[in-house]
Amino acid sequence: MPTLILKTDGMSAYGLQTFDVTRKINSFPTRSAILGILGASLGLTRDDHNKIFDLSNAVIIAVQVHSAGKKIMDYHTIQNFRSPSGKIQKSTKQSYREYCCDSEYSFAIHTTDKLLNDIVEAVKYPRFTVFQGRKSCPLTRPLFERVVDESNPVNALIVAGGKGQIFSDTPGPGEISTVQVRDVITEQPRKYAGVSRTGITRENFKNHLPNFVLINLFGLVNNNLHKACKKLLFWQF
């Protein structure tokens, strides 16, 4: 079964932590970053989480770092930003964001023949604009590189003849890293999800209101009704 090879170069910023003053970047695109590129090419939106989850389970990915590039720092200020607790802050926050200049990566994507054909067509004619991490990092070349007749994405990158460290979902010959960084696509969206930690959805929230109040009352260190109500009011419908 064949494997698709994609390639990017230029300025990139595949981020790590969020809600930090310094927005650091990873030395290589993580699995979720590549899924974002594929999703944008296929025209998937944030509301298509089930399709993104299925795509994640359907593909095996390997990345080769030809050049991690030169790291630079950009200075920003942010207003009306969201804190780690989810609240909107009205103050101004400083932000330092890392970027890599002249980075160069190859991605090997292995999946079923039908999905592979769909991805090949999508990366040649992407539905949405594709970025290398942040929106300020557009593509500098076509994504599509070639299709290699290999079922292991690591072998496909080796056959393609590129040089550099390989990070992969699956083992392969040589020194291959299988480390993933905060990179698992979950069945339910984790950020601003429609399901709370209690498993209560926005749709049936009113039916569970007494239980939800009880959960919040006994879940707080200080059993204070005012604090519990504030926590309930934080739910935005």
N, C-alpha and C positions, 0 to 999 in steps of 0.2 A: 504494500500500500504506500502511495507517495506521501511526501512531506513538503509543505510549503515553506519557502525561505523568504522572509521579509527583511528589509534593511532600512535603517535610518542613520542620518548624520547631521551635524550642526549643533545648535544650542539645545540643551535638554534640561529638564528639571523633574525627575521622578521622586516625589516627596516621601518623607518618612513621617515624623510626628506632626500632629496638628495642635492648634491652640497654644503654640509656643511663640515666644518673641522671636527666636531664631528658627526659621523654617528650613530644616536640613534636608538634603537630598541623598538618595542612595547611589552607590557606585555603579549600579546596573538597574535596568527596568525590572521591577518585580512582576510576578504573575498577574496580579490585579491590574497593573498598568497596561500590560499587553492585552488583557481582556477588554480594557477600556478602549484601546485602539481598534480592536476587532469589533466591539459593540458599536462604536461610532461609524465605522465603515459599513456595518450591516444595517445601520439606521435604528438601533435599539435606544430607547429613551430610559430615563430613570424609573418610569412607571412599568417598564418591561422586566421587572426583577426576576420573574420566573424564567423568562427566556435567557437572561444573563446567567442565572444559576445553572440552567441546562447547558448553556454554552461552556461554562466553567468545567462542568463534569464531562463534557464531550471531547475536550482537547487536551493533548499532552504538549508541553511547551519546553523549549530549551532556548537560552539566550547566550550569545557569545559577545564578549566585550572586546572589540578591536581597539578602542581607545576610550578611556573614561573621560578624556578631555581635561581642560584646565578649569578649576573651580573659581567662580567669582561671587561677590555678594552684592545684592541690591537692597536699597533702603526704602521702606514704605511707612506711611502712617495710615491707620485704619480707624474709622469712626463707626459707631453703632454696630460693634462686633459682638459675636455670640461667645459667651464664656463657656468653659468646660461643663458647667452645670446646665447650660442651655439658655440662660437668661441673656437678653440683649443689654449690653452695657453702652451707656450714652457718652462715655468719655472717649478720649483719643489714645490709641495704643500704637507704639512703635513696632515695626516688624522688619527683620533682616532675613532676606530670602536668598538661598544659594541657587546657583545655576552652574551648569557645565558647558563650557565653550568647546567646540570641535570634538564633541563626543561621537562615537561611531559604534553601532550595535547591529547584530543580526539576530533575528528571531526565527526559530524553526517551529512550525505548527503542524502537529499530526492529529488527524481525526478521521471520521468516516469519509468515504469518497464523495458522497452527496454534499455534506457540510463543507468539505474542503473546496469543492467546486464553487459553492456559494461564497465562501470567504475569498477565493481568488477573484471572482467577479466583483465582490464588494471592495476589496483593497485597490482594485484598478479604477473603480468608479465609486468612491465612498459617498454615502448618503449625507453624512455630516462632516464638518471640517475636523480633520485629525490633527492633534497636537502631540508634541513630545513631552508629555507631563502637563505643564501649565500652558495657558492659552497664548502666552507671549513666546512660545517655542513652536512655531509652525514647521511643517515638513519642508525640507530643502531638496528632496528628490522623491521620485515615486516609491511607494512602499514595496511594491512587487519586485522581487529579485529573480526567483526561479522556482521550479518544482523539481524535487529530487526523489528518485525511486528508492526511498529508504523508509522503513517503518519506525525506526528509532530516531527521534529528532537530534540526538547527539551525533549519531553517525551521519545524518544529513548535513549538519554543520561542518563536519570533518570533510565529507565529500565535496562540499561547496568550496573548500580550500581556504577558508578564513583562518586567521591567527588570533589567539587570545583566550582568556579564561572562559569556560563554559559553566553556566548555572542551569540545572535541569530538573524537571519533575521526575525523571527516570534515570537510572544508572547507565553509564556508557563506558567506553574504553578511556584510559588515561585518568587524569586528575579532574574529576567532575564534582562540583559542589551542588548539593541538593537543598541548600538552606533557603527557606522562605521567610519573608519579613512581613508580619501582620497581614497575611496575604490570602486568607481563606474566604471565599465567597460563601456566605451563609444562606440557608433556605429563606429566612426572613431578613429584610433589610435591617441593618443594625443602627443606622443613623436616622433619627426622626422617624422611627418605624411606626406602623399602624398598630403594632401589638406591644403592650407594655410588658414589664418584667413579670407581671402577674398573669399574663396571658389574656388580658381583657382587651378587646378591640374597641376602637372609637365607636363602631356601629352599635355594639351591645353594652356600652359603658353605663348608660342610664339604668339598665336592668340590674347591673352589678353594683350600683352606687353604694348601698349600705355596706356590702362586703369590702368595697374599695376603701371607704372611709375607715373601716375597722383595720384593714391592712396597714393604712398609713398611720393610724393612731398608735398601733402597737409596734410599728416599724421605726418610730422615731425614738431617739435617746431620751428626749424630754417629751412626755405625753401631753402635749399642749394642743388644744383644739385649734387655736389660731394658726399655729405652724402647719397643722395638718391641712387646714383649709387653704392656706397659701400654696401648699404642695399640690392640692387638687386643682387650684386655679391655674397652675402652670401648664396644665393640659390645654393645648390649643386645638380647637376643632375647625 
